[in-house]
Structures are given as structure tokens and as C-alpha cells.
Amino acid sequence: MISTRRAMLAGAGAAVFVGCANAQGLRNRNKPPPVDGPYAPAAEYSAARRGVSLLVMQAGKVLFETYPNPGGPAKGWELASGTKSFTGVIAALASADGLLNIDEPAAKTLVEWKNDKRNTITIRHLLTLTAGLKGEGDVARPPNYLDAIKAKPMLEPGKKFDYGPTPFQCFGEIMKRKLKAAGQPEDPVAWLQVRLFNKIGVKPTDWKRGADGNPYLPQGAHLHARDWARFGQWVMDGAAGADPGVYKALFEPTTANPGYGLSWWLLRPGLIGTSPRSGIDGDAIGEAALGEDVVMAAGAGDQRLYLMRERGLVIVRQANEILKAMTPRSLKWRDDEFLRLLPT
């Protein structure tokens, strides 16, 4: 009887051991393999800061990719304000199609602005964040399109860089009206999908919309790392099918902010960053870009699309837990630290 009980306990112990071993094996199988090679330091830096993807592309060829933590090549992640850089591209494509001119007054389409101080604001002012508007909502909660165009004029257009969602939502309403007047579906993101994304093999996994049903243009896009890189490569290669003048304007600084173009960040000294919790540090970015030609799309939680134009590199970095990134105890991301870890 006693020997039988001992045998049963021993069997149970062995089963527990085997179960633990199997669980440990499962954990090991789910853990990405160690990263080595020239991109290992940058990959380790990213992974330690909630990174879920790091991908390096050159001339359309993936040189390196890794998906740590809960990441994976089939997973789409929120780009947050990395979404903003699509708006400049929308403007470049719409200009090529004859739908708009970036230097036309926004009031040409937003007739509500014709008889007040907003009648001097151009589409370029909106997308360079120099429109001088005071709107409702904040970075996390963009106003609906029709609420956005109620924004009051506060400063003379072109004088000050003011980071926020309202100008991009105003541009969304402009695009809706332009598309309707041209007899096309009014949704700017649906238009972008047909006009560009289908051609370059990009399909967002999600795109957030407001209560009015319109897509958010300052934020809200979710993409796979590979799709964001494909978009970046298309931009790097000259944005075929876009208006050349507007394409050039994407990367032209303004007097209000030498580090911001037409919806794209320009990594150079003097860059005026966003709010402190955004992770975009103007001084650090300026130091990191000395001697380089780097432009970037960037979003909260340290989402990054870098175009290193002299080297011909497209680099995507994505992370999860966006809110955690903004807490004081979170391990902080710095563009200068990351860029120094890349092989030269």
C-alpha cells in the first residue's frame, strides 16, 4: 500500500516536472532567437523599450528584421502621430491629380473661412503646422472634421509652429470636399488606398475614425512593419506619381521650425519638438542628425519611420504599450542614442 502510494507520488512529481519542462520549452520556442550581426545593438536597445518590430530596408530589400516581445511580421501596430506624414503625401498626390494646390487659400474650399482672418491660411500652412489656429481637442482626441474647421485664428499664418491635430482634420475636410467636387468617393483614406497603397502593396490593418465616421488624419493608422517600410521606400525613391514640387516641400523647413516640413520631421539642429511626453527631443535629434540627411515620421510610444537618405536606408521601429511609454518610470527612447547604434 505504502509502496503504491510512493509510486503514485513519484509519478505525479515526474508529471509536474515534465509539465514544467514543456512549459519552459514553449516559452523558449516563443522567445525570439538572439540577435547578432551589425544591427544587434540597435535591436537590443529597441527591444528593451517595448519594441515589437525593427526592420531595415534598402532599395526595396530587407537587410534586417526582428520582432521581439509580442511582435510578429503579421501584426499591425498603431502608428499614432506617425500617421501625420501620410497627409503630406495625400497632398502631393492630390496636386498631381489637379485636385488642389498647396499654396491655395484653404478658404477656397472651406467657404466658412472666406470672410474672416482665416482667409489667408493656405493648405501649406495647415500641413506645416503654422496656420495659427486655436482648435478644440488635443493630441489624443482629434476633433471631428466639422468641429476642426471652427478653430479660431490666433496668430498670423506662418509665424509660429504649433503642434496639434486640428490642422490635419481641417485638411481632411478639404479633401472630402475636393473629392466630392471631382465626383469621387469622399473618404480621404479610401482614396489613398486606391490611389497609392494598392499599387505599392500596402494595406493598413486598421485606421481609427471619429464619431462622424471620418478617418483621423493626425493619428489612427495601424500597419505591419513591412508595409510601413514599403511606404517609406516609395517616398525614398521619389514618390512616383506625386507632384514633384509638393514632394520637395515635404522636406523643406519653415522659418517657424527648421525641423519640420510638410507633415514630416527633419532631423537637424534647431528642431522644435512636441510636448515633453511625446519623446521627441529637439536637441537630441539635432545632435543625432549632424552630418546625416534624415527625415522621419514619428508617433507617441516611440513609433518611428526613419529615411536615412544618404545611406538609402528605410528603418521602421514600432512599440506597444503607448501609454506606458509616457510614464516617468518607463525606459525612455532617444533618437540620438538609437541612431548612434546603427552601423555606419
Secondary structure as UniProt FT lines:
FT   HELIX           2..30
FT   TURN            38..39
FT   HELIX           40..47
FT   TURN            48..50
FT   STRAND          51..58
FT   TURN            59..60
FT   STRAND          61..66
FT   TURN            69..70
FT   TURN            73..74
FT   STRAND          77..78
FT   HELIX           80..84
FT   HELIX           85..96
FT   TURN            97..98
FT   TURN            102..103
FT   HELIX           106..108
FT   HELIX           111..113
FT   TURN            114..115
FT   HELIX           117..120
FT   HELIX           123..127
FT   TURN            128..129
FT   STRAND          133..134
FT   TURN            139..140
FT   HELIX           145..148
FT   TURN            149..150
FT   STRAND          152..153
FT   TURN            157..158
FT   HELIX           166..181
FT   TURN            182..183
FT   HELIX           188..192
FT   HELIX           193..197
FT   HELIX           198..200
FT   STRAND          206..207
FT   TURN            211..212
FT   STRAND          221..223
FT   HELIX           225..236
FT   TURN            237..238
FT   TURN            240..241
FT   HELIX           244..249
FT   TURN            250..251
FT   TURN            258..259
FT   STRAND          265..266
FT   TURN            269..270
FT   HELIX           276..278
FT   HELIX           282..288
FT   TURN            289..291
FT   STRAND          294..299
FT   TURN            300..302
FT   STRAND          303..308
FT   TURN            309..312
FT   STRAND          313..319
FT   HELIX           322..325
FT   TURN            328..329
FT   HELIX           335..340
//
